[in-house]
Amino acid sequence: MKTLKFGGSSLAGAREFFLTAEATRKQKEVAAIVVSAGGKTEKEDKITDILINAFFSLKRGESVFKATEPFYKRLYAVKEGLKLKIDIENLRKKIEREFNLQPTLDFLVSRGEYAFALLASEYLGYEFCDAADVMKFDGDGKFNIEFSKFLIKDFYLKKGKFICGGFYGSDGEGKIKLFGRGGSDFSGAVVSAALATDYVNFTDVDGFYPIDPKICPDASPLSELGFNEARIISEFGASVLHPDSVLPLIGTGLTITVKNTFFPDREGTVIREEREGFVSAVAKKKNCAYIELTGINEGYDLLLKLCGIKGLKIVAVSARADKVTAVILGTENLPKINSVAKIRSYKISDRVTLYYFAKGEISRLAYKEAKEGAEYLFSADLADGFYLAVSEGEEGKIDKKIISLFS
């Protein structure tokens, strides 16, 4: 059995719906499908962005009808293109009534996934499941994964195969809550874990690449990845899969396969928790900062204080008795370092690029050559791979070495 997830690009319009249906038919024994709101078209923004803009237009005093018109225009286009029976006008009235009771950004934005799940449900002939009924948040805003898995399994046992929207759920009072960006990927993984099915995530690329295909067009997709490698590469900017999507499937023995909706016969990338050997892959994260804190016999105390700074996103760190070095994402929280380093020696550099090298043969060689051929700020050989931080001025030099090895 499988749980499928289709991203926004797979549901942008009637043509994409048709291709999504074709991709679904090629998958055997599908238990559930999770969908995103429609993606960007040649002339129109993503549905999510349209609804965000609509919300702020409403706050500026624009009428509900005018602010949300682009959203319903897209729904009508899909309905007409697929010759569906869904009553868009009644749906519009229902959403407006409920928005009056819950006039929040979360509610309005969630109607994208809600509506596109309704469209997909009719088109594919699956039971519709409102994600608000099965994806549950606690009163403190924390997602309750175990209760959600119970509700998902219960719905499936009663109704059979179903389609639901990703990206949203509700709390105990019925108020709609959104996951973060990329939350539909995570929603799909939760459904997969609940139903004990493998997870197939359809998007608009052929899988994970060993290196960004924008800088190395000759690269071919990886056939396999480990959970940890996929998570790190995703955190470093690959938009193939949200990094948290592996979390619900840890310890289940289930796999994630990333496939292309528009070329469903291509193998894609299979992601397993445990896999033999190492994969060769490189990813990089720009707009980082490098920090070095020193204090005699105080290194680990400094590390604890550094990790305790709220909002500081540490992506790589190394500590010894007298020194802590770290690379963080973004620079907006750098002033907070002063609270840790008041009377100690410290150094901060912004405009830093952090590279991640998986431990396969080619990427291991790429790490070695990059380290030998560039002035670097930080390097680390950790269990999950090699990390190398350099100033932006060194980036081009390293990219050339990496491209030559992966081409």
LINHU-V205698 format. One record per residue. N is the residue number from 1. PSI is psi in degrees with one decimal (none if undefined). Layout:
# LINHU-V205698
{{N:PSI} {N:PSI}}
This chain:
# LINHU-V205698
{{1:153.3} {2:149.9} {3:128.2} {4:147.8} {5:131.1} {6:126.7} {7:176.6} {8:-35.8} {9:-24.0} {10:-7.9} {11:25.4} {12:-33.6} {13:-173.5} {14:-42.0} {15:-43.2} {16:-36.5} {17:-42.5} {18:-44.4} {19:-33.9} {20:-41.8} {21:-40.2} {22:-42.6} {23:-37.5} {24:-42.0} {25:-24.7} {26:-12.0} {27:130.1} {28:144.6} {29:63.7} {30:123.7} {31:-36.7} {32:155.8} {33:133.4} {34:132.9} {35:149.9} {36:169.2} {37:157.9} {38:141.2} {39:-169.4} {40:142.0} {41:-177.3} {42:-31.1} {43:-9.9} {44:150.4} {45:171.0} {46:147.6} {47:-41.8} {48:-44.9} {49:-35.8} {50:-42.6} {51:-33.7} {52:-45.9} {53:-37.8} {54:-41.3} {55:-45.9} {56:-26.2} {57:-39.9} {58:-41.2} {59:-27.1} {60:2.1} {61:3.5} {62:150.3} {63:152.9} {64:-41.6} {65:-48.3} {66:-41.7} {67:-36.1} {68:0.2} {69:-42.3} {70:-32.9} {71:-50.5} {72:-27.7} {73:-41.0} {74:-40.8} {75:-43.5} {76:-39.7} {77:-42.0} {78:-44.2} {79:-48.9} {80:-39.6} {81:-31.2} {82:-1.8} {83:49.7} {84:163.1} {85:-9.0} {86:136.2} {87:95.8} {88:-36.1} {89:-43.0} {90:-38.5} {91:-41.6} {92:-45.5} {93:-40.2} {94:-45.8} {95:-40.4} {96:-39.0} {97:-45.7} {98:-31.4} {99:-34.3} {100:-31.0} {101:-25.9} {102:72.4} {103:60.9} {104:159.0} {105:-42.4} {106:-44.9} {107:-50.5} {108:-42.9} {109:-36.5} {110:-19.2} {111:-15.7} {112:-54.4} {113:-40.2} {114:-50.9} {115:-40.8} {116:-27.3} {117:-37.3} {118:-45.1} {119:-46.8} {120:-35.3} {121:-46.4} {122:-43.5} {123:-39.1} {124:-10.3} {125:30.0} {126:155.0} {127:140.2} {128:133.7} {129:121.1} {130:119.4} {131:-25.8} {132:-24.4} {133:-17.6} {134:-20.6} {135:107.6} {136:135.3} {137:146.6} {138:172.7} {139:-26.0} {140:8.0} {141:2.3} {142:136.0} {143:129.7} {144:90.3} {145:-38.5} {146:-42.9} {147:-39.0} {148:-43.4} {149:-39.1} {150:-45.6} {151:-38.5} {152:-46.9} {153:-40.8} {154:-42.5} {155:-43.9} {156:-41.8} {157:-31.1} {158:-37.2} {159:-18.8} {160:-160.7} {161:142.5} {162:166.5} {163:134.7} {164:161.3} {165:147.6} {166:-177.4} {167:-12.2} {168:163.3} {169:-153.6} {170:161.8} {171:-173.2} {172:-20.9} {173:3.0} {174:5.8} {175:133.8} {176:135.1} {177:139.2} {178:146.4} {179:173.7} {180:177.1} {181:137.9} {182:7.0} {183:-20.4} {184:-35.5} {185:-44.3} {186:-42.3} {187:-43.8} {188:-39.0} {189:-36.6} {190:-44.3} {191:-43.5} {192:-45.9} {193:-39.0} {194:-38.1} {195:1.5} {196:47.4} {197:154.4} {198:156.2} {199:122.6} {200:115.0} {201:109.4} {202:133.3} {203:-157.7} {204:16.7} {205:168.0} {206:-2.7} {207:-162.4} {208:140.0} {209:151.9} {210:-18.5} {211:150.5} {212:116.6} {213:-13.9} {214:-30.0} {215:-12.4} {216:79.4} {217:-19.6} {218:-8.4} {219:143.2} {220:151.3} {221:149.5} {222:140.1} {223:-32.1} {224:154.1} {225:158.9} {226:159.2} {227:-47.5} {228:-40.8} {229:-43.5} {230:-40.3} {231:-45.7} {232:-46.4} {233:-38.3} {234:-40.6} {235:-27.2} {236:9.1} {237:-11.4} {238:123.5} {239:16.7} {240:-42.5} {241:138.2} {242:134.9} {243:-30.4} {244:-7.0} {245:-22.5} {246:-21.0} {247:-47.0} {248:-16.6} {249:-0.4} {250:130.6} {251:2.6} {252:-19.8} {253:3.0} {254:158.8} {255:160.1} {256:131.7} {257:126.6} {258:121.9} {259:162.8} {260:119.1} {261:-37.4} {262:-12.4} {263:67.5} {264:-13.9} {265:-13.2} {266:147.0} {267:-37.3} {268:-170.1} {269:124.2} {270:128.5} {271:121.6} {272:150.3} {273:-45.1} {274:129.9} {275:151.2} {276:142.9} {277:-177.0} {278:149.7} {279:149.4} {280:117.1} {281:149.0} {282:138.1} {283:157.4} {284:152.2} {285:120.1} {286:177.3} {287:41.8} {288:177.1} {289:149.6} {290:135.8} {291:137.6} {292:119.6} {293:135.1} {294:144.4} {295:124.0} {296:122.6} {297:22.1} {298:10.9} {299:-47.1} {300:-30.2} {301:-40.5} {302:-39.1} {303:-44.4} {304:-42.1} {305:-39.0} {306:-45.6} {307:-19.4} {308:-2.8} {309:118.3} {310:132.8} {311:-5.7} {312:113.7} {313:99.6} {314:122.5} {315:-16.8} {316:138.6} {317:148.2} {318:139.2} {319:143.5} {320:-177.1} {321:-34.1} {322:0.8} {323:143.7} {324:129.3} {325:142.3} {326:153.4} {327:129.4} {328:156.0} {329:125.2} {330:167.2} {331:-0.8} {332:-22.5} {333:8.5} {334:-38.6} {335:-24.3} {336:-18.5} {337:-29.9} {338:-31.0} {339:-25.7} {340:-33.8} {341:28.0} {342:-56.4} {343:16.4} {344:162.8} {345:130.5} {346:157.5} {347:136.2} {348:133.9} {349:131.6} {350:-173.7} {351:54.0} {352:142.4} {353:130.5} {354:126.5} {355:142.8} {356:128.9} {357:117.5} {358:168.9} {359:16.5} {360:168.6} {361:-46.7} {362:-44.2} {363:-29.1} {364:-42.9} {365:-38.6} {366:-40.6} {367:-45.2} {368:-46.0} {369:-36.2} {370:-41.3} {371:-36.2} {372:-27.9} {373:5.9} {374:156.1} {375:117.0} {376:158.2} {377:-32.1} {378:137.2} {379:148.2} {380:137.9} {381:99.8} {382:171.3} {383:-34.4} {384:-3.6} {385:-172.8} {386:142.4} {387:139.5} {388:121.9} {389:132.3} {390:160.9} {391:156.4} {392:-28.1} {393:-22.2} {394:-8.5} {395:-47.1} {396:-39.0} {397:-43.6} {398:-41.4} {399:-41.3} {400:-42.3} {401:-43.9} {402:-45.5} {403:-41.4} {404:-31.3} {405:-30.3} {406:-11.1} {407:none}}
